[in-house]
């Protein structure tokens, strides 16, 4: 479903009765990512201060367990 679309569910039948959880997320388009990068550069945003977790690729299992548990803030994988 796209942003701005509608989601119609019967809460009891579709969610509660089947013990489902609905989660949403927003991902920038390539155009939006470029504009975000321009904004950061123009305004001197210190991106490192926004990141709470830094992970190496070898730590991906641990990182994704934390992401799934919503136990962190903003994280990044370092290569």
C-alpha positions as a Markdown table, in Angstrom:
| # | Residue | x | y | z |
|---|---|---|---|---|
| 1 | Unk | 0.0 | 0.0 | 0.0 |
| 2 | Unk | 1.3 | 3.5 | -0.8 |
| 3 | Unk | 1.5 | 6.4 | 1.6 |
| 4 | Unk | -1.9 | 8.0 | 1.7 |
| 5 | Unk | -3.7 | 4.9 | 0.9 |
| 6 | Unk | -6.4 | 3.3 | 3.1 |
| 7 | Unk | -6.2 | 0.1 | 5.1 |
| 8 | Unk | -9.6 | -1.4 | 5.9 |
| 9 | Unk | -9.6 | -4.3 | 8.4 |
| 10 | Unk | -12.1 | -5.9 | 10.7 |
| 11 | Unk | -10.1 | -5.6 | 14.0 |
| 12 | Unk | -11.5 | -8.8 | 15.6 |
| 13 | Unk | -11.5 | -11.0 | 12.5 |
| 14 | Unk | -8.4 | -9.8 | 10.8 |
| 15 | Unk | -6.1 | -8.8 | 13.7 |
| 16 | Unk | -7.2 | -9.8 | 17.2 |
| 17 | Unk | -8.7 | -13.2 | 16.3 |
| 18 | Unk | -5.6 | -14.2 | 14.5 |
| 19 | Unk | -3.2 | -12.5 | 16.9 |
| 20 | Unk | -1.6 | -10.4 | 14.2 |
| 21 | Unk | 0.4 | -7.2 | 14.6 |
| 22 | Unk | 0.4 | -4.5 | 12.0 |
| 23 | Unk | 3.6 | -2.5 | 11.6 |
| 24 | Unk | 4.3 | 0.2 | 9.1 |
| 25 | Unk | 7.4 | 1.9 | 7.9 |
| 26 | Unk | 8.4 | 4.7 | 5.4 |
| 27 | Unk | 11.2 | 4.4 | 2.9 |
| 28 | Unk | 12.4 | 7.3 | 0.9 |
| 29 | Unk | 12.4 | 7.2 | -2.8 |
| 30 | Unk | 15.7 | 7.8 | -4.6 |
| 31 | Unk | 14.6 | 11.4 | -5.3 |
| 32 | Unk | 13.7 | 11.9 | -1.6 |
| 33 | Unk | 17.0 | 10.4 | -0.4 |
| 34 | Unk | 19.0 | 12.8 | -2.7 |
| 35 | Unk | 17.0 | 15.8 | -1.3 |
| 36 | Unk | 17.6 | 14.6 | 2.2 |
| 37 | Unk | 21.4 | 14.3 | 1.5 |
| 38 | Unk | 21.3 | 17.9 | 0.0 |
| 39 | Unk | 19.5 | 19.2 | 3.1 |
| 40 | Unk | 22.0 | 17.6 | 5.4 |
| 41 | Unk | 24.9 | 19.1 | 3.4 |
| 42 | Unk | 23.3 | 22.5 | 3.2 |
| 43 | Unk | 22.5 | 22.7 | 6.9 |
| 44 | Unk | 25.6 | 21.0 | 8.3 |
| 45 | Unk | 23.6 | 18.3 | 10.1 |
| 46 | Unk | 25.9 | 16.2 | 12.3 |
| 47 | Unk | 24.5 | 12.8 | 11.2 |
| 48 | Unk | 26.7 | 10.9 | 13.7 |
| 49 | Unk | 24.8 | 12.5 | 16.6 |
| 50 | Unk | 21.5 | 11.0 | 15.2 |
| 51 | Unk | 22.8 | 7.4 | 15.3 |
| 52 | Unk | 22.5 | 5.5 | 18.5 |
| 53 | Unk | 23.9 | 2.1 | 17.3 |
| 54 | Unk | 26.8 | 1.1 | 15.1 |
| 55 | Unk | 27.1 | -2.4 | 13.8 |
| 56 | Unk | 29.6 | -4.4 | 11.8 |
| 57 | Unk | 28.3 | -6.8 | 9.2 |
| 58 | Unk | 29.4 | -9.7 | 11.4 |
| 59 | Unk | 26.9 | -8.4 | 14.0 |
| 60 | Unk | 23.9 | -8.5 | 11.7 |
| 61 | Unk | 22.1 | -11.3 | 13.6 |
| 62 | Unk | 22.3 | -9.3 | 16.8 |
| 63 | Unk | 21.4 | -6.0 | 15.2 |
| 64 | Unk | 18.3 | -7.4 | 13.5 |
| 65 | Unk | 17.2 | -9.0 | 16.8 |
| 66 | Unk | 17.4 | -5.6 | 18.4 |
| 67 | Unk | 15.7 | -3.9 | 15.4 |
| 68 | Unk | 12.9 | -6.5 | 15.6 |
| 69 | Unk | 12.4 | -5.9 | 19.3 |
| 70 | Unk | 12.4 | -2.1 | 18.7 |
| 71 | Unk | 15.1 | -1.9 | 21.4 |
| 72 | Unk | 17.2 | 0.8 | 19.8 |
| 73 | Unk | 17.1 | 4.1 | 18.0 |
| 74 | Unk | 18.7 | 4.7 | 14.7 |
| 75 | Unk | 21.4 | 2.3 | 13.6 |
| 76 | Unk | 24.0 | 1.9 | 10.9 |
| 77 | Unk | 26.1 | -0.9 | 9.5 |
| 78 | Unk | 29.7 | 0.0 | 9.1 |
| 79 | Unk | 31.7 | -1.5 | 6.2 |
